[in-house]
Amino acid sequence: MLKTFVLVGTVISHDSFFSTVEFNLNPPVNGGASLAVMPNHAIPCEVKTGQTIYIVKDENMKESRVVCKLEGE
């Protein structure tokens, strides 16, 4: 089981309730991309197509967390 990871996601589509996000591991591995359908309220920033989000988990964290790309990065 992974205890520490970063998933890099890009919102590829969305509607009023859900977003479809393509996720890749960072650093990339042979598994390729994965798709997830997430409720918009789980994304803590403005949901728009092309938006980058991250799911991060450190071994010291009990649960993973969704964070957004900072402006200007």
C-alpha positions as CSV (number, residue, x, y, z in Angstrom):
1,M,0.0,0.0,0.0
2,L,1.3,3.5,-0.9
3,K,1.8,5.6,2.2
4,T,3.1,8.7,0.4
5,F,2.1,9.8,-3.1
6,V,1.1,12.8,-5.3
7,L,-1.5,12.4,-8.1
8,V,-1.5,15.2,-10.6
9,G,-4.9,15.7,-12.1
10,T,-6.3,17.7,-15.0
11,V,-10.0,18.5,-15.2
12,I,-11.1,17.3,-18.6
13,S,-14.8,18.1,-18.4
14,H,-17.4,19.2,-15.8
15,D,-21.0,20.1,-15.3
16,S,-22.9,21.6,-12.3
17,F,-22.3,18.6,-10.1
18,F,-19.3,16.5,-11.2
19,S,-15.9,16.8,-12.8
20,T,-14.0,14.2,-14.9
21,V,-10.4,14.3,-13.9
22,E,-7.4,12.6,-15.6
23,F,-4.8,11.6,-13.0
24,N,-1.1,10.6,-13.3
25,L,1.3,9.6,-10.6
26,N,4.2,11.9,-10.0
27,P,6.9,10.7,-10.8
28,P,5.3,8.9,-13.7
29,V,5.2,5.1,-13.7
30,N,4.2,2.5,-16.3
31,G,0.6,2.3,-15.3
32,G,-0.5,5.3,-17.4
33,A,-3.3,7.7,-16.6
34,S,-6.5,7.0,-14.7
35,L,-9.9,8.8,-14.9
36,A,-12.0,9.8,-11.9
37,V,-15.4,11.3,-11.7
38,M,-15.4,13.6,-8.6
39,P,-18.1,15.8,-7.1
40,N,-17.3,19.4,-7.6
41,H,-17.6,20.2,-3.9
42,A,-14.5,17.9,-3.3
43,I,-12.3,20.3,-5.4
44,P,-11.4,23.3,-3.2
45,C,-11.0,25.8,-6.1
46,E,-12.9,27.0,-9.1
47,V,-13.7,24.1,-11.3
48,K,-12.8,24.7,-15.0
49,T,-11.6,22.6,-17.9
50,G,-7.8,22.4,-17.8
51,Q,-7.6,23.2,-14.1
52,T,-4.7,21.3,-12.4
53,I,-5.5,19.7,-9.0
54,Y,-3.4,17.4,-6.8
55,I,-4.3,14.5,-4.5
56,V,-1.5,14.3,-1.9
57,K,-0.9,11.9,0.9
58,D,2.1,11.8,3.3
59,E,2.8,8.9,5.6
60,N,2.0,11.1,8.5
61,M,-1.4,12.0,7.1
62,K,-4.4,9.9,8.0
63,E,-6.3,10.6,4.8
64,S,-5.3,12.0,1.4
65,R,-6.2,15.6,0.5
66,V,-7.2,17.4,-2.7
67,V,-5.3,20.7,-3.3
68,C,-5.2,23.2,-6.1
69,K,-2.4,24.6,-8.2
70,L,-1.4,28.0,-6.9
71,E,-1.9,30.9,-9.3
72,G,1.2,31.8,-11.2
73,E,2.7,28.3,-11.0
